[in-house]
Amino acid sequence: MRSKSEMKTLKIGDHIPAIILNNQFGDLINIDDYLGEQNLVIYFYPKDNTYGCTAEACKFRDAYEEFKKYNCSVIGVSSDDEESHKQFAIKNKLSFNLLSDRGNRVRRRFGIASNLFGLIPGRVTFVVDKKGIIQYIFNSQLNISKHIFTSLEILKKLK
């Protein structure tokens, strides 16, 4: 396992690392099952039921039909457990997978550092094509709306 200082920073053009995590229903989700079939927007967020994370999830929810037009699945990832994700998804009527990255192993594989003196996990969105190649990375703790808008713009170019 890599230490925080050995964390690889992913770039546009890199292949995404493996992700095999449980979703909000306890189902094991393997990202490899999507490759070759769908584009992906994988967004890492700090915590369920916080103001910014709820706003971000609801913006993805509201634009979900638009993402589907581009043969794209949206996947949220945080360190919250499956039950927290399940309650968060039900409360906010989220129709996409929320993956539980307990221990932040996947977050580290994606090279996502914490913000605010290491206290808050980073908020980063990856747009990934059907081959698993990163087409876009957006890193921001504050500009939540731009994640959705820019992700859609990148997906339009992939079509």
URWO-V59238 format. One record per residue. RES is the residue in one letter. D_FIRST is the distance of its C-alpha to the first C-alpha in whole Angstrom. Layout:
BEGIN
res->(RES RES)
d_first->(D_FIRST D_FIRST)
END
This chain:
BEGIN
res->(M R S K S E M K T L K I G D H I P A I I L N N Q F G D L I N I D D Y L G E Q N L V I Y F Y P K D N T Y G C T A E A C K F R D A Y E E F K K Y N C S V I G V S S D D E E S H K Q F A I K N K L S F N L L S D R G N R V R R R F G I A S N L F G L I P G R V T F V V D K K G I I Q Y I F N S Q L N I S K H I F T S L E I L K K L K)
d_first->(0 4 7 10 11 9 10 12 15 17 20 23 24 20 19 17 14 14 15 16 17 20 23 26 27 25 25 22 21 20 20 21 24 25 25 28 30 29 28 26 25 22 22 20 22 22 24 26 30 30 32 30 28 31 33 30 30 34 34 32 34 37 36 35 38 38 34 35 38 35 34 31 29 27 24 23 20 19 17 21 21 24 27 26 26 29 31 30 31 34 35 35 36 33 33 29 26 24 20 19 15 15 12 12 9 11 12 9 9 13 13 15 16 18 21 24 23 19 21 21 19 20 22 21 23 22 25 24 27 28 26 22 23 23 26 26 24 25 24 26 26 30 32 31 34 33 30 32 35 33 31 34 35 32 33 37 36 34 37)
END
